Amino acid sequence: MKTYQARQQILILALSLITLLHSPLLLADANAELSVNPGNTDVQYMVNWPLPAGETVRDLASLFYPKNQRMQQYFIAETIKLNMEAQPELHPSTIFSQDNVILIPNIKELSKKSARRK
């Protein structure tokens, strides 16, 4: 009986953790904004993303694309482009001393755009 309860608690904890880790992605889709690049006619979707103190754009890219170095690099490049105006000091390894909000590309649109580049 104790083994069953322990397994049940571990399962509930694991599901809670998964939900917690994926909730920013769910909220990000709800906060998607439509934007047009001034020098380009392509319509891009971008998302306001909370970047906690101590986390970098490179860390975020690793979180979204843990096994795909090429997509990490593409995500970083697009994120830097989206933030050029508002945060010109932003680099892949910039560490903010306090929580910050940055613009990131919608990962679905980024994947589509990446597939077209091949």
Biopython code that builds the backbone (N, CA, C, O; Angstrom):
import numpy as np
from Bio.PDB.StructureBuilder import StructureBuilder

atoms = [
    (1, "MET", "N", (0.819, -1.201, 0.000)),
    (1, "MET", "CA", (0.000, 0.000, 0.000)),
    (1, "MET", "C", (0.863, 1.266, 0.000)),
    (1, "MET", "O", (0.561, 2.234, -0.698)),
    (2, "LYS", "N", (1.951, 1.244, 0.800)),
    (2, "LYS", "CA", (2.839, 2.398, 0.852)),
    (2, "LYS", "C", (3.529, 2.614, -0.493)),
    (2, "LYS", "O", (3.740, 3.755, -0.903)),
    (3, "THR", "N", (3.878, 1.540, -1.172)),
    (3, "THR", "CA", (4.517, 1.646, -2.478)),
    (3, "THR", "C", (3.581, 2.310, -3.476)),
    (3, "THR", "O", (4.015, 3.146, -4.269)),
    (4, "TYR", "N", (2.325, 1.955, -3.447)),
    (4, "TYR", "CA", (1.320, 2.546, -4.342)),
    (4, "TYR", "C", (1.194, 4.042, -4.070)),
    (4, "TYR", "O", (1.161, 4.839, -5.007)),
    (5, "GLN", "N", (1.125, 4.429, -2.806)),
    (5, "GLN", "CA", (0.997, 5.841, -2.445)),
    (5, "GLN", "C", (2.247, 6.619, -2.855)),
    (5, "GLN", "O", (2.148, 7.749, -3.333)),
    (6, "ALA", "N", (3.400, 6.024, -2.671)),
    (6, "ALA", "CA", (4.649, 6.681, -3.062)),
    (6, "ALA", "C", (4.693, 6.888, -4.574)),
    (6, "ALA", "O", (5.073, 7.960, -5.047)),
    (7, "ARG", "N", (4.307, 5.868, -5.327)),
    (7, "ARG", "CA", (4.280, 5.990, -6.795)),
    (7, "ARG", "C", (3.281, 7.054, -7.232)),
    (7, "ARG", "O", (3.549, 7.832, -8.148)),
    (8, "GLN", "N", (2.135, 7.079, -6.575)),
    (8, "GLN", "CA", (1.108, 8.057, -6.910)),
    (8, "GLN", "C", (1.609, 9.475, -6.628)),
    (8, "GLN", "O", (1.368, 10.380, -7.427)),
    (9, "GLN", "N", (2.290, 9.679, -5.523)),
    (9, "GLN", "CA", (2.822, 10.998, -5.191)),
    (9, "GLN", "C", (3.911, 11.408, -6.176)),
    (9, "GLN", "O", (3.978, 12.570, -6.578)),
    (10, "ILE", "N", (4.757, 10.471, -6.564)),
    (10, "ILE", "CA", (5.808, 10.769, -7.546)),
    (10, "ILE", "C", (5.189, 11.137, -8.885)),
    (10, "ILE", "O", (5.647, 12.068, -9.547)),
    (11, "LEU", "N", (4.155, 10.414, -9.284)),
    (11, "LEU", "CA", (3.473, 10.702, -10.541)),
    (11, "LEU", "C", (2.839, 12.095, -10.507)),
    (11, "LEU", "O", (2.958, 12.852, -11.470)),
    (12, "ILE", "N", (2.178, 12.428, -9.422)),
    (12, "ILE", "CA", (1.555, 13.747, -9.283)),
    (12, "ILE", "C", (2.616, 14.834, -9.305)),
    (12, "ILE", "O", (2.428, 15.870, -9.943)),
    (13, "LEU", "N", (3.724, 14.612, -8.620)),
    (13, "LEU", "CA", (4.819, 15.581, -8.607)),
    (13, "LEU", "C", (5.394, 15.771, -10.007)),
    (13, "LEU", "O", (5.649, 16.900, -10.427)),
    (14, "ALA", "N", (5.597, 14.672, -10.728)),
    (14, "ALA", "CA", (6.147, 14.749, -12.084)),
    (14, "ALA", "C", (5.197, 15.501, -13.023)),
    (14, "ALA", "O", (5.633, 16.342, -13.808)),
    (15, "LEU", "N", (3.920, 15.200, -12.940)),
    (15, "LEU", "CA", (2.939, 15.897, -13.786)),
    (15, "LEU", "C", (2.865, 17.379, -13.444)),
    (15, "LEU", "O", (2.726, 18.215, -14.336)),
    (16, "SER", "N", (2.957, 17.708, -12.170)),
    (16, "SER", "CA", (2.953, 19.112, -11.750)),
    (16, "SER", "C", (4.163, 19.838, -12.297)),
    (16, "SER", "O", (4.053, 20.968, -12.773)),
    (17, "LEU", "N", (5.324, 19.189, -12.232)),
    (17, "LEU", "CA", (6.554, 19.785, -12.738)),
    (17, "LEU", "C", (6.479, 20.007, -14.245)),
    (17, "LEU", "O", (6.878, 21.060, -14.740)),
    (18, "ILE", "N", (5.974, 19.027, -14.965)),
    (18, "ILE", "CA", (5.828, 19.163, -16.415)),
    (18, "ILE", "C", (4.886, 20.317, -16.752)),
    (18, "ILE", "O", (5.171, 21.109, -17.650)),
    (19, "THR", "N", (3.776, 20.413, -16.043)),
    (19, "THR", "CA", (2.820, 21.496, -16.266)),
    (19, "THR", "C", (3.465, 22.839, -15.974)),
    (19, "THR", "O", (3.283, 23.793, -16.730)),
    (20, "LEU", "N", (4.212, 22.920, -14.891)),
    (20, "LEU", "CA", (4.868, 24.163, -14.513)),
    (20, "LEU", "C", (5.889, 24.587, -15.559)),
    (20, "LEU", "O", (5.976, 25.768, -15.895)),
    (21, "LEU", "N", (6.657, 23.641, -16.074)),
    (21, "LEU", "CA", (7.670, 23.966, -17.066)),
    (21, "LEU", "C", (7.075, 24.372, -18.412)),
    (21, "LEU", "O", (7.670, 25.168, -19.138)),
    (22, "HIS", "N", (5.918, 23.837, -18.744)),
    (22, "HIS", "CA", (5.309, 24.141, -20.033)),
    (22, "HIS", "C", (4.319, 25.302, -19.984)),
    (22, "HIS", "O", (3.882, 25.769, -21.036)),
    (23, "SER", "N", (3.957, 25.775, -18.808)),
    (23, "SER", "CA", (2.973, 26.848, -18.724)),
    (23, "SER", "C", (3.434, 28.141, -19.387)),
    (23, "SER", "O", (2.594, 28.825, -19.972)),
    (24, "PRO", "N", (4.736, 28.533, -19.338)),
    (24, "PRO", "CA", (5.127, 29.739, -20.074)),
    (24, "PRO", "C", (4.895, 29.606, -21.574)),
    (24, "PRO", "O", (4.558, 30.585, -22.240)),
    (25, "LEU", "N", (5.075, 28.386, -22.114)),
    (25, "LEU", "CA", (4.830, 28.192, -23.543)),
    (25, "LEU", "C", (3.362, 28.381, -23.877)),
    (25, "LEU", "O", (3.027, 28.951, -24.915)),
    (26, "LEU", "N", (2.485, 27.905, -23.003)),
    (26, "LEU", "CA", (1.050, 28.073, -23.235)),
    (26, "LEU", "C", (0.668, 29.539, -23.156)),
    (26, "LEU", "O", (-0.110, 30.024, -23.977)),
    (27, "LEU", "N", (1.204, 30.244, -22.180)),
    (27, "LEU", "CA", (0.906, 31.662, -22.030)),
    (27, "LEU", "C", (1.521, 32.467, -23.159)),
    (27, "LEU", "O", (0.954, 33.474, -23.583)),
    (28, "ALA", "N", (2.674, 32.035, -23.649)),
    (28, "ALA", "CA", (3.342, 32.755, -24.719)),
    (28, "ALA", "C", (2.476, 32.778, -25.971)),
    (28, "ALA", "O", (2.382, 33.807, -26.640)),
    (29, "ASP", "N", (1.837, 31.644, -26.297)),
    (29, "ASP", "CA", (0.957, 31.622, -27.460)),
    (29, "ASP", "C", (-0.210, 32.588, -27.285)),
    (29, "ASP", "O", (-0.645, 33.213, -28.251)),
    (30, "ALA", "N", (-0.710, 32.712, -26.081)),
    (30, "ALA", "CA", (-1.825, 33.614, -25.828)),
    (30, "ALA", "C", (-1.410, 35.069, -25.951)),
    (30, "ALA", "O", (-2.239, 35.929, -26.248)),
    (31, "ASN", "N", (-0.120, 35.355, -25.725)),
    (31, "ASN", "CA", (0.368, 36.730, -25.770)),
    (31, "ASN", "C", (1.034, 37.086, -27.095)),
    (31, "ASN", "O", (1.668, 38.135, -27.205)),
    (32, "ALA", "N", (0.898, 36.229, -28.097)),
    (32, "ALA", "CA", (1.561, 36.488, -29.380)),
    (32, "ALA", "C", (1.077, 37.801, -29.978)),
    (32, "ALA", "O", (-0.111, 38.124, -29.952)),
    (33, "GLU", "N", (2.041, 38.550, -30.522)),
    (33, "GLU", "CA", (1.712, 39.824, -31.145)),
    (33, "GLU", "C", (2.084, 39.752, -32.623)),
    (33, "GLU", "O", (3.056, 39.098, -32.999)),
    (34, "LEU", "N", (1.314, 40.419, -33.437)),
    (34, "LEU", "CA", (1.587, 40.471, -34.862)),
    (34, "LEU", "C", (2.467, 41.677, -35.129)),
    (34, "LEU", "O", (2.194, 42.773, -34.639)),
    (35, "SER", "N", (3.518, 41.478, -35.903)),
    (35, "SER", "CA", (4.442, 42.568, -36.173)),
    (35, "SER", "C", (4.925, 42.470, -37.612)),
    (35, "SER", "O", (5.008, 41.378, -38.175)),
    (36, "VAL", "N", (5.241, 43.606, -38.200)),
    (36, "VAL", "CA", (5.781, 43.629, -39.545)),
    (36, "VAL", "C", (7.159, 44.265, -39.475)),
    (36, "VAL", "O", (7.316, 45.347, -38.908)),
    (37, "ASN", "N", (8.154, 43.608, -40.044)),
    (37, "ASN", "CA", (9.489, 44.185, -40.093)),
    (37, "ASN", "C", (9.466, 45.383, -41.031)),
    (37, "ASN", "O", (8.948, 45.277, -42.143)),
    (38, "PRO", "N", (10.019, 46.528, -40.609)),
    (38, "PRO", "CA", (9.978, 47.726, -41.449)),
    (38, "PRO", "C", (10.627, 47.542, -42.820)),
    (38, "PRO", "O", (10.105, 48.041, -43.817)),
    (39, "GLY", "N", (11.757, 46.833, -42.886)),
    (39, "GLY", "CA", (12.441, 46.674, -44.155)),
    (39, "GLY", "C", (12.038, 45.429, -44.916)),
    (39, "GLY", "O", (12.629, 45.112, -45.948)),
    (40, "ASN", "N", (11.053, 44.730, -44.427)),
    (40, "ASN", "CA", (10.697, 43.446, -45.012)),
    (40, "ASN", "C", (9.181, 43.324, -45.044)),
    (40, "ASN", "O", (8.497, 43.867, -44.177)),
    (41, "THR", "N", (8.655, 42.624, -46.025)),
    (41, "THR", "CA", (7.207, 42.466, -46.096)),
    (41, "THR", "C", (6.740, 41.214, -45.368)),
    (41, "THR", "O", (5.536, 40.977, -45.262)),
    (42, "ASP", "N", (7.679, 40.401, -44.859)),
    (42, "ASP", "CA", (7.312, 39.202, -44.108)),
    (42, "ASP", "C", (6.607, 39.578, -42.814)),
    (42, "ASP", "O", (7.014, 40.500, -42.107)),
    (43, "VAL", "N", (5.559, 38.856, -42.527)),
    (43, "VAL", "CA", (4.871, 39.048, -41.257)),
    (43, "VAL", "C", (5.448, 38.034, -40.284)),
    (43, "VAL", "O", (5.527, 36.844, -40.590)),
    (44, "GLN", "N", (5.850, 38.509, -39.114)),
    (44, "GLN", "CA", (6.423, 37.614, -38.111)),
    (44, "GLN", "C", (5.592, 37.694, -36.844)),
    (44, "GLN", "O", (4.973, 38.717, -36.549)),
    (45, "TYR", "N", (5.588, 36.621, -36.116)),
    (45, "TYR", "CA", (4.945, 36.616, -34.814)),
    (45, "TYR", "C", (6.026, 36.654, -33.767)),
    (45, "TYR", "O", (7.010, 35.919, -33.840)),
    (46, "MET", "N", (5.834, 37.524, -32.784)),
    (46, "MET", "CA", (6.787, 37.575, -31.688)),
    (46, "MET", "C", (6.036, 37.540, -30.370)),
    (46, "MET", "O", (4.851, 37.869, -30.303)),
    (47, "VAL", "N", (6.731, 37.143, -29.341)),
    (47, "VAL", "CA", (6.128, 36.914, -28.050)),
    (47, "VAL", "C", (6.932, 37.653, -26.988)),
    (47, "VAL", "O", (8.162, 37.599, -26.989)),
    (48, "ASN", "N", (6.244, 38.342, -26.080)),
    (48, "ASN", "CA", (6.914, 38.912, -24.911)),
    (48, "ASN", "C", (7.236, 37.761, -23.981)),
    (48, "ASN", "O", (6.350, 36.993, -23.605)),
    (49, "TRP", "N", (8.505, 37.637, -23.605)),
    (49, "TRP", "CA", (8.919, 36.504, -22.783)),
    (49, "TRP", "C", (9.641, 37.000, -21.534)),
    (49, "TRP", "O", (10.584, 37.784, -21.634)),
    (50, "PRO", "N", (9.205, 36.550, -20.360)),
    (50, "PRO", "CA", (9.899, 36.950, -19.136)),
    (50, "PRO", "C", (11.240, 36.215, -19.025)),
    (50, "PRO", "O", (11.293, 34.986, -19.071)),
    (51, "LEU", "N", (12.305, 36.977, -18.879)),
    (51, "LEU", "CA", (13.639, 36.402, -18.735)),
    (51, "LEU", "C", (14.102, 36.662, -17.298)),
    (51, "LEU", "O", (14.435, 37.794, -16.949)),
    (52, "PRO", "N", (14.123, 35.625, -16.472)),
    (52, "PRO", "CA", (14.501, 35.813, -15.066)),
    (52, "PRO", "C", (15.948, 36.280, -14.921)),
    (52, "PRO", "O", (16.784, 36.022, -15.787)),
    (53, "ALA", "N", (16.230, 36.963, -13.828)),
    (53, "ALA", "CA", (17.593, 37.402, -13.535)),
    (53, "ALA", "C", (18.526, 36.201, -13.568)),
    (53, "ALA", "O", (18.202, 35.140, -13.035)),
    (54, "GLY", "N", (19.678, 36.370, -14.192)),
    (54, "GLY", "CA", (20.662, 35.303, -14.259)),
    (54, "GLY", "C", (20.517, 34.374, -15.453)),
    (54, "GLY", "O", (21.402, 33.554, -15.699)),
    (55, "GLU", "N", (19.424, 34.482, -16.201)),
    (55, "GLU", "CA", (19.218, 33.628, -17.370)),
    (55, "GLU", "C", (19.593, 34.401, -18.630)),
    (55, "GLU", "O", (19.406, 35.615, -18.699)),
    (56, "THR", "N", (20.119, 33.697, -19.620)),
    (56, "THR", "CA", (20.546, 34.329, -20.868)),
    (56, "THR", "C", (19.680, 33.857, -22.036)),
    (56, "THR", "O", (18.915, 32.900, -21.916)),
    (57, "VAL", "N", (19.817, 34.544, -23.152)),
    (57, "VAL", "CA", (19.122, 34.127, -24.380)),
    (57, "VAL", "C", (19.634, 32.749, -24.800)),
    (57, "VAL", "O", (18.871, 31.924, -25.301)),
    (58, "ARG", "N", (20.913, 32.511, -24.594)),
    (58, "ARG", "CA", (21.496, 31.203, -24.929)),
    (58, "ARG", "C", (20.850, 30.103, -24.078)),
    (58, "ARG", "O", (20.566, 29.017, -24.584)),
    (59, "ASP", "N", (20.615, 30.380, -22.789)),
    (59, "ASP", "CA", (19.951, 29.405, -21.915)),
    (59, "ASP", "C", (18.543, 29.101, -22.430)),
    (59, "ASP", "O", (18.107, 27.950, -22.456)),
    (60, "LEU", "N", (17.851, 30.154, -22.834)),
    (60, "LEU", "CA", (16.490, 30.009, -23.343)),
    (60, "LEU", "C", (16.468, 29.164, -24.611)),
    (60, "LEU", "O", (15.599, 28.309, -24.782)),
    (61, "ALA", "N", (17.426, 29.406, -25.494)),
    (61, "ALA", "CA", (17.523, 28.631, -26.733)),
    (61, "ALA", "C", (17.759, 27.151, -26.420)),
    (61, "ALA", "O", (17.189, 26.273, -27.068)),
    (62, "SER", "N", (18.597, 26.886, -25.429)),
    (62, "SER", "CA", (18.872, 25.496, -25.031)),
    (62, "SER", "C", (17.637, 24.832, -24.450)),
    (62, "SER", "O", (17.446, 23.624, -24.586)),
    (63, "LEU", "N", (16.807, 25.625, -23.807)),
    (63, "LEU", "CA", (15.571, 25.097, -23.230)),
    (63, "LEU", "C", (14.582, 24.705, -24.331)),
    (63, "LEU", "O", (13.955, 23.648, -24.264)),
    (64, "PHE", "N", (14.450, 25.563, -25.342)),
    (64, "PHE", "CA", (13.510, 25.299, -26.436)),
    (64, "PHE", "C", (14.020, 24.210, -27.379)),
    (64, "PHE", "O", (13.245, 23.376, -27.847)),
    (65, "TYR", "N", (15.318, 24.221, -27.654)),
    (65, "TYR", "CA", (15.901, 23.281, -28.618)),
    (65, "TYR", "C", (17.098, 22.560, -27.979)),
    (65, "TYR", "O", (18.241, 22.815, -28.358)),
    (66, "PRO", "N", (16.849, 21.671, -27.023)),
    (66, "PRO", "CA", (17.949, 21.041, -26.283)),
    (66, "PRO", "C", (18.887, 20.174, -27.126)),
    (66, "PRO", "O", (20.050, 19.996, -26.762)),
    (67, "LYS", "N", (18.402, 19.635, -28.240)),
    (67, "LYS", "CA", (19.229, 18.724, -29.037)),
    (67, "LYS", "C", (19.511, 19.243, -30.442)),
    (67, "LYS", "O", (19.997, 18.499, -31.292)),
    (68, "ASN", "N", (19.207, 20.521, -30.691)),
    (68, "ASN", "CA", (19.352, 21.039, -32.044)),
    (68, "ASN", "C", (20.150, 22.344, -32.017)),
    (68, "ASN", "O", (19.587, 23.426, -31.853)),
    (69, "GLN", "N", (21.460, 22.226, -32.178)),
    (69, "GLN", "CA", (22.372, 23.372, -32.116)),
    (69, "GLN", "C", (22.036, 24.419, -33.191)),
    (69, "GLN", "O", (22.094, 25.623, -32.939)),
    (70, "ARG", "N", (21.688, 23.944, -34.375)),
    (70, "ARG", "CA", (21.377, 24.866, -35.479)),
    (70, "ARG", "C", (20.160, 25.717, -35.154)),
    (70, "ARG", "O", (20.160, 26.921, -35.410)),
    (71, "MET", "N", (19.111, 25.098, -34.587)),
    (71, "MET", "CA", (17.915, 25.858, -34.213)),
    (71, "MET", "C", (18.200, 26.785, -33.028)),
    (71, "MET", "O", (17.617, 27.865, -32.935)),
    (72, "GLN", "N", (19.080, 26.378, -32.135)),
    (72, "GLN", "CA", (19.468, 27.254, -31.028)),
    (72, "GLN", "C", (20.094, 28.534, -31.582)),
    (72, "GLN", "O", (19.754, 29.639, -31.160)),
    (73, "GLN", "N", (21.007, 28.366, -32.529)),
    (73, "GLN", "CA", (21.678, 29.520, -33.130)),
    (73, "GLN", "C", (20.679, 30.405, -33.882)),
    (73, "GLN", "O", (20.748, 31.632, -33.806)),
    (74, "TYR", "N", (19.778, 29.790, -34.587)),
    (74, "TYR", "CA", (18.760, 30.540, -35.335)),
    (74, "TYR", "C", (17.840, 31.295, -34.376)),
    (74, "TYR", "O", (17.526, 32.463, -34.606)),
    (75, "PHE", "N", (17.409, 30.629, -33.302)),
    (75, "PHE", "CA", (16.564, 31.263, -32.287)),
    (75, "PHE", "C", (17.280, 32.468, -31.679)),
    (75, "PHE", "O", (16.685, 33.533, -31.521)),
    (76, "ILE", "N", (18.555, 32.297, -31.340)),
    (76, "ILE", "CA", (19.330, 33.393, -30.740)),
    (76, "ILE", "C", (19.428, 34.568, -31.703)),
    (76, "ILE", "O", (19.200, 35.712, -31.309)),
    (77, "ALA", "N", (19.765, 34.300, -32.958)),
    (77, "ALA", "CA", (19.897, 35.360, -33.965)),
    (77, "ALA", "C", (18.590, 36.125, -34.139)),
    (77, "ALA", "O", (18.588, 37.355, -34.179)),
    (78, "GLU", "N", (17.472, 35.394, -34.243)),
    (78, "GLU", "CA", (16.170, 36.047, -34.421)),
    (78, "GLU", "C", (15.765, 36.842, -33.172)),
    (78, "GLU", "O", (15.173, 37.916, -33.283)),
    (79, "THR", "N", (16.082, 36.318, -31.999)),
    (79, "THR", "CA", (15.757, 37.017, -30.752)),
    (79, "THR", "C", (16.549, 38.317, -30.654)),
    (79, "THR", "O", (16.003, 39.351, -30.270)),
    (80, "ILE", "N", (17.824, 38.268, -30.996)),
    (80, "ILE", "CA", (18.658, 39.479, -30.968)),
    (80, "ILE", "C", (18.098, 40.518, -31.943)),
    (80, "ILE", "O", (18.029, 41.703, -31.618)),
    (81, "LYS", "N", (17.699, 40.069, -33.137)),
    (81, "LYS", "CA", (17.116, 40.985, -34.138)),
    (81, "LYS", "C", (15.845, 41.657, -33.610)),
    (81, "LYS", "O", (15.664, 42.865, -33.762)),
    (82, "LEU", "N", (14.967, 40.863, -32.989)),
    (82, "LEU", "CA", (13.705, 41.398, -32.490)),
    (82, "LEU", "C", (13.907, 42.430, -31.387)),
    (82, "LEU", "O", (13.055, 43.297, -31.192)),
    (83, "ASN", "N", (15.009, 42.351, -30.670)),
    (83, "ASN", "CA", (15.247, 43.235, -29.534)),
    (83, "ASN", "C", (16.249, 44.348, -29.823)),
    (83, "ASN", "O", (16.620, 45.089, -28.913)),
    (84, "MET", "N", (16.694, 44.479, -31.071)),
    (84, "MET", "CA", (17.713, 45.475, -31.425)),
    (84, "MET", "C", (17.342, 46.894, -31.002)),
    (84, "MET", "O", (18.161, 47.617, -30.435)),
    (85, "GLU", "N", (16.116, 47.278, -31.280)),
    (85, "GLU", "CA", (15.676, 48.635, -30.988)),
    (85, "GLU", "C", (15.517, 48.885, -29.496)),
    (85, "GLU", "O", (16.052, 49.856, -28.962)),
    (86, "ALA", "N", (14.788, 48.015, -28.834)),
    (86, "ALA", "CA", (14.465, 48.215, -27.431)),
    (86, "ALA", "C", (15.630, 47.906, -26.497)),
    (86, "ALA", "O", (15.789, 48.555, -25.463)),
    (87, "GLN", "N", (16.446, 46.914, -26.860)),
    (87, "GLN", "CA", (17.544, 46.496, -25.992)),
    (87, "GLN", "C", (18.802, 46.231, -26.820)),
    (87, "GLN", "O", (19.179, 45.078, -27.031)),
    (88, "PRO", "N", (19.449, 47.301, -27.288)),
    (88, "PRO", "CA", (20.624, 47.113, -28.146)),
    (88, "PRO", "C", (21.788, 46.418, -27.439)),
    (88, "PRO", "O", (22.690, 45.902, -28.098)),
    (89, "GLU", "N", (21.777, 46.400, -26.105)),
    (89, "GLU", "CA", (22.855, 45.754, -25.350)),
    (89, "GLU", "C", (22.680, 44.247, -25.232)),
    (89, "GLU", "O", (23.546, 43.569, -24.680)),
    (90, "LEU", "N", (21.575, 43.712, -25.740)),
    (90, "LEU", "CA", (21.291, 42.288, -25.614)),
    (90, "LEU", "C", (22.187, 41.459, -26.534)),
    (90, "LEU", "O", (22.250, 41.681, -27.743)),
    (91, "HIS", "N", (22.878, 40.498, -25.919)),
    (91, "HIS", "CA", (23.731, 39.547, -26.636)),
    (91, "HIS", "C", (23.358, 38.147, -26.163)),
    (91, "HIS", "O", (22.655, 38.012, -25.162)),
    (92, "PRO", "N", (23.808, 37.103, -26.852)),
    (92, "PRO", "CA", (23.436, 35.745, -26.444)),
    (92, "PRO", "C", (23.773, 35.415, -24.989)),
    (92, "PRO", "O", (23.064, 34.640, -24.347)),
    (93, "SER", "N", (24.848, 36.000, -24.473)),
    (93, "SER", "CA", (25.255, 35.674, -23.103)),
    (93, "SER", "C", (25.037, 36.821, -22.114)),
    (93, "SER", "O", (25.600, 36.805, -21.020)),
    (94, "THR", "N", (24.227, 37.816, -22.486)),
    (94, "THR", "CA", (23.922, 38.914, -21.572)),
    (94, "THR", "C", (23.162, 38.375, -20.369)),
    (94, "THR", "O", (22.147, 37.694, -20.510)),
    (95, "ILE", "N", (23.671, 38.691, -19.184)),
    (95, "ILE", "CA", (23.007, 38.287, -17.947)),
    (95, "ILE", "C", (22.468, 39.548, -17.278)),
    (95, "ILE", "O", (23.231, 40.451, -16.935)),
    (96, "PHE", "N", (21.158, 39.604, -17.097)),
    (96, "PHE", "CA", (20.549, 40.751, -16.436)),
    (96, "PHE", "C", (20.558, 40.541, -14.926)),
    (96, "PHE", "O", (20.413, 39.418, -14.442)),
    (97, "SER", "N", (20.731, 41.635, -14.190)),
    (97, "SER", "CA", (20.772, 41.528, -12.728)),
    (97, "SER", "C", (19.380, 41.441, -12.123)),
    (97, "SER", "O", (19.228, 41.094, -10.951)),
    (98, "GLN", "N", (18.363, 41.755, -12.922)),
    (98, "GLN", "CA", (16.985, 41.625, -12.447)),
    (98, "GLN", "C", (16.115, 41.058, -13.562)),
    (98, "GLN", "O", (16.527, 41.004, -14.721)),
    (99, "ASP", "N", (14.917, 40.638, -13.200)),
    (99, "ASP", "CA", (13.998, 40.079, -14.197)),
    (99, "ASP", "C", (13.789, 41.076, -15.330)),
    (99, "ASP", "O", (13.777, 42.288, -15.114)),
    (100, "ASN", "N", (13.626, 40.550, -16.533)),
    (100, "ASN", "CA", (13.479, 41.380, -17.718)),
    (100, "ASN", "C", (12.481, 40.720, -18.657)),
    (100, "ASN", "O", (12.212, 39.524, -18.540)),
    (101, "VAL", "N", (11.934, 41.487, -19.582)),
    (101, "VAL", "CA", (11.046, 40.939, -20.606)),
    (101, "VAL", "C", (11.686, 41.211, -21.953)),
    (101, "VAL", "O", (12.058, 42.342, -22.265)),
    (102, "ILE", "N", (11.809, 40.152, -22.750)),
    (102, "ILE", "CA", (12.374, 40.300, -24.091)),
    (102, "ILE", "C", (11.364, 39.788, -25.107)),
    (102, "ILE", "O", (10.404, 39.100, -24.760)),
    (103, "LEU", "N", (11.595, 40.132, -26.350)),
    (103, "LEU", "CA", (10.783, 39.593, -27.447)),
    (103, "LEU", "C", (11.490, 38.369, -27.994)),
    (103, "LEU", "O", (12.695, 38.391, -28.243)),
    (104, "ILE", "N", (10.732, 37.306, -28.179)),
    (104, "ILE", "CA", (11.284, 36.109, -28.809)),
    (104, "ILE", "C", (10.388, 35.743, -29.986)),
    (104, "ILE", "O", (9.208, 36.092, -30.001)),
    (105, "PRO", "N", (10.939, 35.046, -30.966)),
    (105, "PRO", "CA", (10.102, 34.598, -32.083)),
    (105, "PRO", "C", (9.182, 33.472, -31.625)),
    (105, "PRO", "O", (9.548, 32.662, -30.774)),
    (106, "ASN", "N", (7.998, 33.433, -32.194)),
    (106, "ASN", "CA", (7.083, 32.327, -31.939)),
    (106, "ASN", "C", (7.761, 31.071, -32.468)),
    (106, "ASN", "O", (8.149, 31.024, -33.635)),
    (107, "ILE", "N", (7.908, 30.057, -31.627)),
    (107, "ILE", "CA", (8.700, 28.886, -32.034)),
    (107, "ILE", "C", (8.084, 28.112, -33.192)),
    (107, "ILE", "O", (8.801, 27.472, -33.961)),
    (108, "LYS", "N", (6.767, 28.165, -33.321)),
    (108, "LYS", "CA", (6.131, 27.495, -34.468)),
    (108, "LYS", "C", (6.498, 28.211, -35.763)),
    (108, "LYS", "O", (6.851, 27.579, -36.758)),
    (109, "GLU", "N", (6.410, 29.538, -35.734)),
    (109, "GLU", "CA", (6.743, 30.321, -36.930)),
    (109, "GLU", "C", (8.226, 30.222, -37.249)),
    (109, "GLU", "O", (8.614, 30.181, -38.416)),
    (110, "LEU", "N", (9.056, 30.185, -36.211)),
    (110, "LEU", "CA", (10.492, 30.066, -36.412)),
    (110, "LEU", "C", (10.840, 28.745, -37.085)),
    (110, "LEU", "O", (11.704, 28.702, -37.960)),
    (111, "SER", "N", (10.175, 27.675, -36.682)),
    (111, "SER", "CA", (10.405, 26.367, -37.291)),
    (111, "SER", "C", (9.997, 26.362, -38.757)),
    (111, "SER", "O", (10.692, 25.803, -39.605)),
    (112, "LYS", "N", (8.863, 26.992, -39.045)),
    (112, "LYS", "CA", (8.412, 27.077, -40.441)),
    (112, "LYS", "C", (9.413, 27.852, -41.274)),
    (112, "LYS", "O", (9.772, 27.443, -42.378)),
    (113, "LYS", "N", (9.864, 28.983, -40.730)),
    (113, "LYS", "CA", (10.813, 29.831, -41.428)),
    (113, "LYS", "C", (12.137, 29.103, -41.643)),
    (113, "LYS", "O", (12.764, 29.245, -42.692)),
    (114, "SER", "N", (12.555, 28.330, -40.659)),
    (114, "SER", "CA", (13.790, 27.560, -40.749)),
    (114, "SER", "C", (13.688, 26.498, -41.836)),
    (114, "SER", "O", (14.639, 26.279, -42.587)),
    (115, "ALA", "N", (12.546, 25.846, -41.920)),
    (115, "ALA", "CA", (12.343, 24.810, -42.923)),
    (115, "ALA", "C", (12.428, 25.394, -44.342)),
    (115, "ALA", "O", (12.923, 24.741, -45.261)),
    (116, "ARG", "N", (11.941, 26.621, -44.506)),
    (116, "ARG", "CA", (12.006, 27.281, -45.819)),
    (116, "ARG", "C", (13.438, 27.665, -46.196)),
    (116, "ARG", "O", (13.763, 27.765, -47.379)),
    (117, "ARG", "N", (14.296, 27.880, -45.186)),
    (117, "ARG", "CA", (15.687, 28.300, -45.430)),
    (117, "ARG", "C", (16.555, 27.164, -45.938)),
    (117, "ARG", "O", (17.582, 27.416, -46.567)),
    (118, "LYS", "N", (16.171, 25.919, -45.682)),
    (118, "LYS", "CA", (17.021, 24.767, -46.027)),
    (118, "LYS", "C", (17.258, 24.644, -47.490)),
    (118, "LYS", "O", (17.951, 23.727, -47.928)),
]
sb = StructureBuilder()
sb.init_structure("model")
sb.init_model(0)
sb.init_chain("A")
sb.init_seg("    ")
for serial, (resi, resn, name, xyz) in enumerate(atoms, 1):
    if name == "N":
        sb.init_residue(resn, " ", resi, " ")
    sb.init_atom(name, np.array(xyz, "f"), 0.0, 1.0, " ", f" {name:<3s}", serial, name[0])
structure = sb.get_structure()
